[in-house]
Amino acid sequence: MKDTTYTKKLAYMGAGCGVVLFAVFGLLPGSFLGGVMGLNLAGILFGTPVGAGLLPRMIVAASMVVGVMVSGMMFIMASTTLGWLAGTVVDAIKSGKKDLVTVEHK
């Protein structure tokens, strides 16, 4: 039997939109913020004017990668969740169930 729920479809559409939004709005700021965190960390470990050594550069590069990954996770998870919620609402409306919200009058 083919699964035709809107929940799954809209969750995938939300994930796709999240990837596009991440590529447009999240990639560069994620690397900038991660790089600044890495510079601060390298400054704490090796002194304030960070030298051009190999270890400080590796710390900055690793923190830039972490910043990009965190930014990507935030964009993709948030948009997937919004798509899933919208799909759940659409499925609930399409199913025609009247017991979604029950109010008892006495």
C-alpha positions in Angstrom: 0.0 0.0 0.0 1.4 3.4 -1.0 1.9 5.9 1.8 0.2 9.2 0.7 0.3 11.2 3.9 1.0 14.8 3.6 3.1 14.7 6.8 6.0 12.9 5.2 5.8 14.8 2.0 5.7 18.2 3.6 8.5 17.2 6.0 10.7 16.4 3.0 9.7 19.6 1.3 10.6 21.5 4.5 14.0 19.8 4.6 14.7 20.8 1.0 13.7 24.4 1.8 16.0 24.3 4.8 18.9 23.2 2.7 18.3 26.1 0.3 17.9 28.6 3.1 21.1 27.3 4.7 23.0 27.6 1.5 21.8 31.2 1.0 21.7 32.6 4.6 23.5 30.2 6.9 26.8 29.0 5.3 28.8 32.3 5.4 27.6 33.4 8.9 28.2 29.9 10.3 31.8 30.0 9.1 32.3 33.5 10.4 30.9 32.8 13.8 32.8 29.5 14.1 36.0 31.3 13.0 35.6 33.9 15.6 35.0 31.3 18.3 38.1 29.5 17.1 40.2 32.6 17.2 39.0 33.3 20.8 39.8 29.7 21.8 43.2 29.9 20.1 43.8 33.2 21.7 43.1 31.8 25.2 45.3 28.7 24.6 48.3 30.4 22.7 48.1 34.0 23.6 46.2 37.0 22.3 48.0 37.8 19.1 47.5 34.4 17.6 50.5 33.2 15.7 50.6 31.5 12.3 51.4 28.1 13.8 49.8 24.9 12.7 47.8 24.1 15.8 46.1 27.5 16.0 45.1 27.2 12.4 43.7 23.8 12.9 41.7 25.0 15.9 40.2 27.8 13.8 39.5 25.5 10.9 37.8 22.9 13.1 35.7 25.6 14.8 34.6 27.0 11.4 33.5 23.5 10.3 31.6 23.1 13.6 29.9 26.5 13.1 28.8 25.6 9.6 27.5 22.2 10.8 25.5 23.8 13.7 24.1 26.4 11.4 23.0 23.7 8.9 21.4 21.6 11.6 19.4 24.6 12.9 18.1 25.6 9.4 17.3 22.0 8.3 15.8 20.8 11.6 13.7 23.9 12.0 12.3 23.8 8.5 11.7 20.1 8.6 9.8 20.5 11.8 7.7 23.3 10.4 6.9 21.1 7.3 6.0 18.1 9.5 3.7 20.2 11.6 2.0 21.7 8.5 1.6 18.2 7.1 0.1 16.9 10.3 -2.4 19.7 10.2 -3.3 19.0 6.6 -3.6 15.2 7.3 -5.9 16.0 10.3 -8.1 18.2 8.2 -8.2 15.8 5.2 -9.1 12.8 7.4 -12.3 14.4 8.3 -12.2 13.3 11.9 -14.5 15.3 14.1 -12.8 14.3 17.4 -9.7 16.4 16.9 -10.9 18.7 19.6 -13.6 17.5 21.9 -15.6 20.0 23.9 -18.3 18.6 26.1 -21.3 20.8 26.9 -23.5 19.9 29.8 
